[in-house]
Amino acid sequence: MQERRVSLSRLPPGFCPASKRGAAAVEFAITYTAVLLPLTFGLIYSSQVLWLWHSINDWTRRGAGYAATHCWQSAAGNVLDFMRGSEGLPPMIDQDQFVSGRAHINVSYSLKDDSGQLAPFSCDSECSTACIPDTVTVSVSDYQFNGFVTWMGLPPVVMPDFRTSQPMESAGCDPDLQQCSP
């Protein structure tokens, strides 16, 4: 019996030998699971971290701007209420950590002494023209981003302390009328 050989150039279009079928699907599956899927999730995770970084940094600026234009209070309750409220909190992931207090918000007021150095500010009365500090500093600390990688047993991303200092503008007081509003 004579063996018949077929030239590959004479094969019909779309014909693939039986030994080659499915190889492309297997190669795609391996590439997808080993490269494309982790790369996609890594890109999403990095984007979330950068979005939070920007949001928290902007949030401290908002808080410092609010504190600079509103009355000084010893416990900084008005600034904390603003920052934890819907008006001051930017849309971001993990808002519950900021509202519940797991991430700490610190507000500190300073007064320049005679040598020009900043010293902690204190006053006997609140919200008066006699109690106006020189600067305010708002910081956010102890924040950890618990994204989807914590489900895989990886540790959360510990964000650095974000801090914004700003000179006091009006502190909610009108020097002409000698009145302050919180």
MOTAWO-V759222 format. One record per helix or strand. SS is the DSSP state (h for helix, s for strand). FROM is the first residue (numbers start at 1). TO is the last residue. Records with the same first field share a line. If there is no record, write none. Layout:
SS=FROM-TO + FROM-TO
This chain:
h=8-10 + 23-68 + 77-84 + 95-100 + 148-152
s=104-112 + 118-120 + 135-141 + 144-145 + 157-158 + 162-167 + 173-174 + 179-180
